């Protein structure tokens, strides 16, 4: 089985002690590539070096709604301007994490989140890149947002999709793709499984969302890209497909969505640091 991890936060501190070893484990398990989406501005410059070090690793740049409370709203435009400049280098293959989240009262207001999401969309259209969307307890406002905007031609992926089966058709009609993480293997993940079963095969991606959402049988540990195999196995079982065939389709989908081959380049190295 060979497959691409379409969403993995390999740059966060919990991987500092064994990041290189985690990648070696991933490659040995048939992982062909990893997409690392930025959480915020502090990681942008460092992440841009990674694809040049190993082309199996690609990156997305964006501002996660979780981070907006860390600076005043008056600075949002400055960060979006810097993001615009970095996207102009042509290294990042997507824009994200970005999106809407109402899971905590400490988060920035929904109005502010929507304005920043509008900014990400403008940049996605300008740079002809897809969006990596985060949505937690905010599917109703996200649907309203999608009704008033036009997504970039490259589309958008709802990573670690939580919206249930009933919303799949509407999101698909708006140009959305769907990513499923280790949480789809959990016994209590009935709504995720129901949604997985109705997603079109050409709009489907798999991810670990590491270090969170660790799949069964590794639940309770930190997740990592090498844990993709049990996720794909579970997805194949729920969709009544052969795991190897599904894995190939998922990799093809990831290459098509992100526009990157995820192949090793000459002199590739698996030794990476967050500030590389």
Secondary structure, 3 states (H helix, E strand, C coil): CCEEECCCCCCCHHHCCCHHHHHHHHHHCCEEEEEEECCCHHHHHHHHHHHHHCCCEEEEECCCHHHHHHCCHHHHHHHHHHHHHHHCCCCCCEEEEEEEECCCCCCCCHHHHHHHHHHHHHHHHHHCCEEEEEEECCHHHHHHHHHHCCCCCCCEEECCCCCCHHHHHHHHHCCEEEEECHHHHCCCCHHHHHHHHHCCHHHEEECCCCCCCCCCCCCCCCCCHHHHHHHHHHHHHHHCCCHHHHHHHHHHHHHHHHCCCCCCCCCCCCCCCCCC
